[in-house]
Every structure is written in C-alpha cells, then in structure tokens.
C-alpha cells in the first residue's frame, strides 16, 4: 500500500529536520515541544487544568463516558503534557471520553522507577476522583506506550484493579534494544544509538530487561485487552510485534495494527494525513468499546 501524498510529505520533513542524536538534552527538550506542529486543532474540545498533576483534561463536546489516562512519549527524557495537547483532544473527540494528561518526572534527573511511580499515582488520583479502573483506559506513545504497559504490570503485581484496556502507539517495550527492526528499518526520527542513550539515562544503571522498564520481558498474564499501533517503517516495529505475540501467548486479547509505510508515532499527525486520522478513529472506537 502506497503512503498518501501527505505521509510522503511528512517523510520529506522528517528527512530534512535536525538530527536529534547530535543535540544537547536541552535542545532535545525544546524540539520535543514541537512534535504536534503539523497536527490539526481538534474541534469541539475544551481543556481543564489539573494543578495537582501538573497536566490537564481534554474534554469532548459530548457527555463524557469514562476516562483515558494518556502518557506522552519522549524516551523518558523529554516532552511534557503540552506536547500532546492536540493528540489528547483528538482522542477525546474520537472516543467520547475525557482524556487526562498528567506530568511525570523525567530522566536523567529522575531515573527509573520515577515515571512508573507517577503513572501509577495518576491511576490512584483518577480512582479518588470518580474514575475507577473499570471506567478507565490507559494509553501512551513511544516510551510512554511502554510506560503504559509497564504500569499495567505494576498494578497487577501490586494487586490493584486494572484499567479496562490499554492503547500503545509505537511502544518502546525493550530498553535492551534487541529488535531486528532497529537495524534495518527506514526510520526517519528514531535511531538505535539515541534509544540506547535514553535507556541509559532512564535506567540509571538498572537492568534493561527489568519488566517494569521493559515490559516485553514480563509475564503478561491477566492484562486487559490491548490495542497496539505501529508504523511499518519504524525502528521500534519489532518492539510491538514481539510484545503482541507474547501477550497472545499469555492469553491476552491483543490487537496489532501495522501502518504500512508509516513512521514512528504516526497517529500524532492527526489532521495532517489520512493514515493518522484512521488510526485515531480506531483508537477512539477501541476506547469506546472498552468503556461501554
């Protein structure tokens, strides 16, 4: 399947952009705030600050049913709630659910398990504010896709209720970076060397195969239904394929969507290219079913 003209334009933009591998951490963080520059403004969405969590709610125009906890990606070292404001709005519109985007601590200042602890704490906050696990879907992209999946493992191991489902977009599930697609796919924004550097910053000397950092290596038994969306051309393709395979073996209802010719976290570009719009619609439909 040939990518749309808009997707090909995105590839041109990514190819001509600065090389993040060569940036300082400060410059990487500044660039990460522009991830959504091509994303359209979602229609009919209002935003409410959540000071306790340093983030916000994206609220759809319809009467919301349930909630989504959305975690923003950035290799555990960059990005903020504002960097996924539009994406959260698009998911809110597509799903009919409120979408909470909390802030979590970043490495290297706050290494593993700080981000995991903050994600689990956000689940607790939601339960205290009338959004118990059965009325909640957890979601995230890239490193935060892995973080969302790791949060499920932590909750299960702690004996806490699990969300009704999870959505992971281009999840980084293997911080040991052993996937073959890291070596041969035509990824225009993610490189193995950059991932290894960010993994080192996040892990702070911890085991890269700890399941709470790299959920690929965990026992996935008992997880709720999962939707995993990944680009066919991206370096982290194998992180998704292997994780969904392991989930299926463990008896988990797991759906894998591979976007042919697509790049890393391509659903973020909603409103810019039709493939992203289709992915957001699929995410919204999955969430709506889980929260029905």
Secondary structure as UniProt FT lines:
FT   HELIX           5..16
FT   HELIX           20..22
FT   HELIX           25..32
FT   TURN            33..38
FT   TURN            43..44
FT   STRAND          46..50
FT   HELIX           51..53
FT   STRAND          55..59
FT   STRAND          67..71
FT   TURN            75..77
FT   HELIX           81..84
FT   HELIX           85..95
FT   STRAND          98..101
FT   TURN            107..110
FT   TURN            112..113
FT   HELIX           114..128
FT   TURN            129..130
FT   HELIX           133..135
FT   STRAND          136..141
FT   HELIX           143..157
FT   TURN            158..159
FT   STRAND          165..169
FT   TURN            175..176
FT   HELIX           181..184
FT   HELIX           192..203
FT   TURN            204..205
FT   TURN            208..209
FT   TURN            211..213
FT   HELIX           215..217
FT   TURN            221..222
FT   STRAND          225..231
FT   TURN            232..233
FT   TURN            235..236
FT   HELIX           237..249
FT   TURN            250..251
FT   STRAND          254..259
FT   TURN            260..261
FT   TURN            264..265
FT   HELIX           266..269
FT   TURN            270..272
FT   HELIX           274..290
//
